[in-house]
């Protein structure tokens, strides 16, 4: 019994060290552990990478306090949808506007659709009425030139491990990096 308690305490300590301070969601170490755990069990699952489109412009326009609120709302949407639609889901926060969720294959489509629909209904209300009516904000881009940016949306890239294509989280991570570039 004592060994089990010690193992549980060590596991909790590792998990808690990897928690994102803004969202309180597990961070990169816990995400890698969860993917590795599923790979070792030979499970069929989907790793989903969610990213906010035009978030930098939103953050620059409204300030980091409102940017953090947008991140927090996003974390609540993803976590709640995943928890509502599957008993075997995992949600993590890589950092910034990057999230990972791991779900069974049979629920991935419904979960992604619900996250996008919920986000698309809620995000516009983080803007003023005038900006919502226009559908954009004007902010200096990375080169300092004023540019119009649409209301923030969410993109989700999905990697399926249905044919046990991957044997290590690093392989999935490499493919996820490629997908991130594609979703941008």
TILOZA-889402 format. One record per residue: residue number from 1; x, y, z of N, C-alpha, C in turn. Coordinates in steps of 0.02 Angstrom, whole numbers. Layout:
<rs>
(r NUM; (X; Y; Z); (X; Y; Z); (X; Y; Z))
...
</rs>
This chain:
<rs>
(r 1; (42; -60; 0); (0; 0; 0); (44; 62; 0))
(r 2; (97; 62; 39); (140; 121; 43); (173; 133; -25))
(r 3; (195; 80; -59); (226; 88; -125); (177; 120; -174))
(r 4; (115; 98; -173); (64; 125; -218); (52; 199; -204))
(r 5; (51; 218; -140); (41; 288; -122); (100; 331; -145))
(r 6; (160; 305; -137); (220; 341; -158); (219; 350; -234))
(r 7; (203; 297; -271); (199; 302; -344); (147; 353; -365))
(r 8; (90; 353; -330); (37; 401; -346); (60; 472; -332))
(r 9; (95; 484; -277); (121; 550; -261); (172; 574; -312))
(r 10; (216; 529; -333); (266; 547; -384); (231; 564; -449))
(r 11; (182; 524; -468); (144; 536; -530); (109; 604; -527))
(r 12; (77; 619; -470); (42; 683; -462); (91; 741; -465))
(r 13; (149; 733; -434); (200; 787; -434); (222; 802; -505))
(r 14; (236; 750; -544); (256; 760; -614); (201; 794; -653))
(r 15; (139; 772; -643); (82; 802; -677); (75; 875; -658))
(r 16; (78; 890; -594); (67; 958; -570); (122; 1006; -593))
(r 17; (183; 981; -603); (237; 1023; -628); (224; 1045; -700))
(r 18; (185; 1005; -735); (173; 1017; -805); (107; 1054; -819))
(r 19; (76; 1081; -767); (12; 1115; -776); (23; 1186; -801))
(r 20; (-17; 1206; -851); (-12; 1274; -877); (-44; 1322; -825))
(r 21; (-9; 1376; -806); (-35; 1420; -754); (-99; 1457; -773))
(r 22; (-109; 1473; -836); (-169; 1509; -856); (-231; 1465; -857))
(r 23; (-225; 1406; -887); (-284; 1363; -897); (-290; 1307; -846))
(r 24; (-236; 1294; -811); (-233; 1237; -764); (-240; 1170; -799))
(r 25; (-228; 1169; -864); (-228; 1107; -903); (-158; 1077; -903))
(r 26; (-154; 1011; -911); (-88; 980; -916); (-47; 1009; -973))
(r 27; (19; 1015; -961); (64; 1043; -1011); (100; 991; -1052))
(r 28; (153; 1011; -1087); (188; 968; -1134); (210; 900; -1107))
(r 29; (237; 898; -1046); (260; 834; -1019); (202; 785; -1010))
(r 30; (147; 810; -982); (88; 768; -971); (57; 747; -1037))
(r 31; (59; 790; -1087); (32; 773; -1153); (72; 715; -1182))
(r 32; (138; 721; -1180); (181; 668; -1206); (169; 602; -1168))
(r 33; (162; 607; -1103); (150; 547; -1062); (85; 514; -1082))
(r 34; (32; 554; -1092); (-33; 526; -1110); (-32; 492; -1179))
(r 35; (1; 523; -1227); (7; 493; -1294); (47; 428; -1289))
(r 36; (101; 430; -1253); (143; 371; -1244); (104; 314; -1210))
(r 37; (64; 332; -1160); (24; 283; -1124); (-24; 248; -1173))
(r 38; (-56; 286; -1215); (-104; 258; -1263); (-68; 216; -1316))
(r 39; (-10; 239; -1338); (28; 201; -1387); (49; 133; -1357))
(r 40; (72; 135; -1295); (94; 73; -1262); (37; 24; -1252))
(r 41; (-24; 49; -1244); (-83; 6; -1237); (-109; -18; -1304))
(r 42; (-81; 8; -1358); (-103; -11; -1425); (-171; 16; -1443))
(r 43; (-191; 72; -1413); (-256; 101; -1425); (-260; 135; -1493))
(r 44; (-320; 136; -1520); (-335; 176; -1580); (-363; 242; -1554))
(r 45; (-332; 297; -1575); (-353; 362; -1549); (-334; 417; -1598))
(r 46; (-359; 476; -1583); (-343; 535; -1624); (-309; 587; -1579))
(r 47; (-256; 618; -1604); (-224; 674; -1571); (-245; 736; -1611))
(r 48; (-275; 783; -1577); (-302; 842; -1609); (-265; 904; -1584))
(r 49; (-241; 943; -1631); (-204; 1005; -1616); (-250; 1063; -1633))
(r 50; (-267; 1104; -1582); (-310; 1162; -1593); (-269; 1226; -1586))
(r 51; (-281; 1272; -1631); (-244; 1334; -1634); (-293; 1390; -1651))
(r 52; (-283; 1449; -1621); (-326; 1506; -1636); (-298; 1546; -1695))
(r 53; (-340; 1557; -1744); (-320; 1596; -1803); (-331; 1670; -1788))
(r 54; (-282; 1711; -1804); (-283; 1784; -1793); (-281; 1802; -1719))
(r 55; (-255; 1758; -1678); (-251; 1773; -1606); (-201; 1829; -1591))
(r 56; (-144; 1830; -1625); (-94; 1881; -1612); (-124; 1951; -1623))
(r 57; (-162; 1958; -1677); (-194; 2022; -1691); (-244; 2040; -1635))
(r 58; (-283; 1991; -1614); (-330; 2002; -1559); (-293; 2024; -1496))
(r 59; (-240; 1989; -1479); (-201; 2004; -1420); (-169; 2074; -1424))
(r 60; (-143; 2091; -1483); (-112; 2157; -1492); (-165; 2212; -1486))
(r 61; (-224; 2200; -1512); (-278; 2250; -1514); (-309; 2260; -1445))
(r 62; (-322; 2205; -1409); (-358; 2208; -1345); (-312; 2207; -1284))
(r 63; (-250; 2184; -1292); (-204; 2180; -1236); (-202; 2109; -1207))
(r 64; (-148; 2095; -1170); (-136; 2027; -1147); (-189; 2003; -1097))
(r 65; (-219; 2048; -1058); (-270; 2026; -1009); (-328; 1995; -1047))
(r 66; (-351; 2028; -1100); (-406; 2001; -1140); (-383; 1941; -1181))
(r 67; (-319; 1942; -1201); (-292; 1883; -1236); (-293; 1822; -1191))
(r 68; (-274; 1831; -1127); (-276; 1775; -1080); (-348; 1752; -1069))
(r 69; (-395; 1798; -1069); (-466; 1778; -1061); (-488; 1737; -1121))
(r 70; (-466; 1755; -1181); (-483; 1716; -1241); (-453; 1646; -1236))
(r 71; (-392; 1642; -1212); (-359; 1576; -1202); (-398; 1535; -1151))
(r 72; (-419; 1566; -1097); (-456; 1531; -1045); (-524; 1507; -1070))
(r 73; (-559; 1548; -1107); (-623; 1528; -1136); (-613; 1469; -1183))
(r 74; (-560; 1472; -1224); (-545; 1417; -1270); (-533; 1353; -1232))
(r 75; (-495; 1357; -1177); (-481; 1297; -1138); (-546; 1268; -1109))
(r 76; (-591; 1311; -1086); (-655; 1287; -1059); (-697; 1253; -1113))
(r 77; (-699; 1283; -1172); (-737; 1254; -1227); (-711; 1184; -1244))
(r 78; (-645; 1180; -1255); (-616; 1116; -1274); (-627; 1064; -1219))
(r 79; (-610; 1082; -1158); (-617; 1034; -1102); (-690; 1011; -1094))
(r 80; (-736; 1058; -1095); (-806; 1040; -1084); (-834; 996; -1140))
(r 81; (-818; 1013; -1202); (-842; 972; -1258); (-812; 902; -1254))
(r 82; (-747; 897; -1243); (-716; 831; -1238); (-747; 791; -1180))
(r 83; (-756; 822; -1122); (-785; 787; -1065); (-857; 767; -1077))
(r 84; (-894; 809; -1113); (-965; 794; -1126); (-974; 738; -1177))
(r 85; (-927; 731; -1224); (-938; 684; -1279); (-898; 619; -1275))
(r 86; (-853; 613; -1226); (-817; 550; -1218); (-795; 541; -1145))
(r 87; (-792; 479; -1124); (-766; 464; -1057); (-691; 452; -1059))
(r 88; (-662; 448; -1119); (-592; 431; -1126); (-553; 486; -1162))
(r 89; (-564; 548; -1142); (-530; 604; -1175); (-477; 634; -1130))
(r 90; (-431; 668; -1161); (-377; 703; -1125); (-369; 771; -1159))
(r 91; (-363; 824; -1119); (-353; 891; -1146); (-291; 921; -1114))
(r 92; (-246; 947; -1155); (-186; 979; -1131); (-175; 1046; -1164))
(r 93; (-133; 1087; -1134); (-117; 1155; -1160); (-42; 1159; -1170))
(r 94; (-22; 1162; -1233); (49; 1167; -1249); (76; 1234; -1225))
(r 95; (37; 1286; -1236); (56; 1354; -1217); (27; 1402; -1267))
(r 96; (22; 1466; -1248); (-7; 1516; -1293); (-76; 1495; -1316))
(r 97; (-86; 1496; -1381); (-152; 1477; -1408); (-151; 1407; -1438))
(r 98; (-106; 1365; -1415); (-98; 1297; -1440); (-123; 1246; -1389))
(r 99; (-170; 1204; -1410); (-199; 1153; -1367); (-195; 1085; -1401))
(r 100; (-193; 1033; -1361); (-194; 964; -1386); (-251; 929; -1350))
(r 101; (-290; 889; -1387); (-336; 843; -1353); (-331; 776; -1387))
(r 102; (-337; 724; -1346); (-330; 655; -1368); (-396; 620; -1354))
(r 103; (-426; 591; -1406); (-492; 562; -1399); (-497; 496; -1439))
(r 104; (-545; 454; -1421); (-556; 393; -1460); (-577; 410; -1532))
(r 105; (-560; 367; -1578); (-575; 379; -1649); (-650; 390; -1662))
(r 106; (-692; 353; -1627); (-764; 356; -1642); (-796; 421; -1621))
(r 107; (-761; 463; -1583); (-791; 526; -1561); (-756; 588; -1589))
(r 108; (-703; 579; -1627); (-663; 636; -1649); (-702; 686; -1692))
(r 109; (-742; 661; -1739); (-779; 708; -1782); (-829; 750; -1743))
(r 110; (-868; 718; -1701); (-918; 754; -1661); (-885; 804; -1614))
(r 111; (-830; 785; -1584); (-795; 830; -1538); (-768; 891; -1575))
(r 112; (-734; 880; -1631); (-706; 936; -1669); (-762; 983; -1693))
(r 113; (-815; 955; -1720); (-870; 996; -1744); (-901; 1038; -1688))
(r 114; (-910; 1008; -1630); (-940; 1044; -1574); (-894; 1098; -1546))
(r 115; (-829; 1084; -1544); (-781; 1135; -1521); (-783; 1195; -1569))
(r 116; (-781; 1182; -1633); (-781; 1237; -1682); (-846; 1276; -1678))
(r 117; (-903; 1241; -1675); (-968; 1275; -1673); (-975; 1318; -1610))
(r 118; (-954; 1290; -1553); (-959; 1327; -1490); (-913; 1388; -1491))
(r 119; (-852; 1378; -1514); (-804; 1433; -1517); (-830; 1488; -1563))
(r 120; (-855; 1469; -1621); (-880; 1518; -1670); (-940; 1558; -1644))
(r 121; (-979; 1527; -1599); (-1035; 1564; -1569); (-1011; 1612; -1515))
(r 122; (-959; 1593; -1478); (-938; 1632; -1420); (-885; 1685; -1435))
(r 123; (-837; 1670; -1477); (-780; 1715; -1488); (-800; 1786; -1511))
(r 124; (-849; 1793; -1555); (-865; 1862; -1576); (-885; 1907; -1518))
(r 125; (-910; 1880; -1464); (-932; 1921; -1407); (-873; 1944; -1365))
(r 126; (-812; 1926; -1384); (-752; 1953; -1352); (-730; 2017; -1388))
(r 127; (-769; 2039; -1437); (-756; 2100; -1475); (-812; 2151; -1460))
(r 128; (-798; 2214; -1476); (-851; 2264; -1469); (-905; 2252; -1522))
(r 129; (-963; 2280; -1510); (-1017; 2272; -1558); (-997; 2300; -1627))
(r 130; (-963; 2357; -1627); (-942; 2387; -1691); (-894; 2341; -1729))
(r 131; (-847; 2310; -1693); (-800; 2264; -1725); (-835; 2201; -1749))
(r 132; (-883; 2176; -1711); (-922; 2117; -1732); (-960; 2133; -1796))
(r 133; (-990; 2192; -1800); (-1028; 2210; -1860); (-982; 2215; -1921))
(r 134; (-922; 2243; -1912); (-874; 2246; -1967); (-848; 2177; -1984))
(r 135; (-838; 2136; -1933); (-810; 2069; -1943); (-735; 2068; -1944))
(r 136; (-703; 2124; -1924); (-631; 2127; -1924); (-607; 2183; -1877))
(r 137; (-542; 2180; -1863); (-508; 2234; -1826); (-448; 2255; -1868))
(r 138; (-424; 2315; -1856); (-366; 2339; -1893); (-308; 2346; -1844))
(r 139; (-254; 2310; -1860); (-195; 2307; -1816); (-132; 2307; -1859))
(r 140; (-78; 2332; -1832); (-14; 2329; -1867); (8; 2256; -1869))
(r 141; (26; 2233; -1929); (50; 2163; -1936); (122; 2158; -1912))
(r 142; (153; 2101; -1923); (222; 2089; -1898); (273; 2135; -1931))
(r 143; (256; 2165; -1988); (301; 2211; -2022); (285; 2284; -2006))
(r 144; (235; 2295; -1961); (217; 2363; -1941); (166; 2396; -1986))
(r 145; (141; 2360; -2035); (92; 2388; -2082); (22; 2373; -2057))
(r 146; (-22; 2424; -2058); (-91; 2413; -2035); (-126; 2364; -2081))
(r 147; (-161; 2317; -2051); (-193; 2263; -2088); (-259; 2245; -2054))
(r 148; (-307; 2224; -2093); (-371; 2200; -2066); (-366; 2126; -2050))
(r 149; (-387; 2109; -1990); (-388; 2039; -1968); (-459; 2019; -1949))
(r 150; (-482; 1963; -1976); (-549; 1941; -1958); (-554; 1920; -1885))
(r 151; (-616; 1912; -1863); (-631; 1887; -1795); (-593; 1821; -1785))
(r 152; (-568; 1809; -1725); (-531; 1749; -1709); (-574; 1687; -1722))
(r 153; (-544; 1637; -1753); (-576; 1572; -1763); (-529; 1518; -1736))
(r 154; (-553; 1457; -1736); (-512; 1402; -1711); (-503; 1351; -1767))
(r 155; (-442; 1326; -1775); (-427; 1273; -1823); (-405; 1212; -1784))
(r 156; (-423; 1153; -1809); (-405; 1091; -1776); (-375; 1044; -1828))
(r 157; (-313; 1023; -1815); (-280; 972; -1857); (-284; 907; -1819))
(r 158; (-296; 852; -1856); (-307; 787; -1824); (-259; 735; -1853))
(r 159; (-227; 698; -1808); (-186; 641; -1827); (-220; 579; -1798))
(r 160; (-233; 531; -1842); (-265; 469; -1821); (-212; 414; -1811))
(r 161; (-218; 378; -1757); (-174; 321; -1746); (-216; 257; -1749))
(r 162; (-252; 250; -1804); (-298; 194; -1810); (-264; 131; -1835))
(r 163; (-210; 138; -1871); (-175; 79; -1896); (-109; 70; -1860))
(r 164; (-106; 100; -1800); (-46; 96; -1759); (16; 117; -1798))
(r 165; (9; 175; -1832); (63; 202; -1873); (122; 227; -1831))
(r 166; (107; 246; -1769); (158; 278; -1727); (175; 232; -1669))
(r 167; (239; 235; -1649); (260; 195; -1592); (289; 238; -1536))
(r 168; (296; 304; -1550); (326; 348; -1501); (294; 418; -1508))
(r 169; (283; 453; -1452); (253; 520; -1456); (292; 568; -1500))
(r 170; (358; 559; -1503); (399; 603; -1545); (381; 601; -1618))
(r 171; (361; 542; -1642); (340; 535; -1712); (276; 575; -1724))
(r 172; (230; 571; -1676); (168; 610; -1683); (183; 684; -1677))
(r 173; (228; 702; -1633); (246; 772; -1623); (275; 803; -1687))
(r 174; (317; 765; -1721); (347; 788; -1784); (292; 801; -1836))
(r 175; (246; 753; -1842); (192; 762; -1890); (146; 819; -1869))
(r 176; (136; 828; -1804); (94; 882; -1778); (125; 949; -1796))
(r 177; (191; 955; -1793); (225; 1017; -1811); (212; 1035; -1884))
(r 178; (213; 984; -1927); (197; 995; -1998); (125; 1017; -2006))
(r 179; (79; 985; -1969); (9; 1003; -1974); (-3; 1074; -1949))
(r 180; (34; 1093; -1897); (26; 1161; -1870); (42; 1213; -1924))
(r 181; (97; 1201; -1961); (114; 1247; -2016); (59; 1249; -2068))
(r 182; (30; 1191; -2082); (-23; 1186; -2132); (-86; 1224; -2110))
(r 183; (-105; 1217; -2046); (-166; 1250; -2021); (-157; 1325; -2020))
(r 184; (-96; 1350; -2011); (-84; 1422; -2011); (-94; 1449; -2081))
</rs>
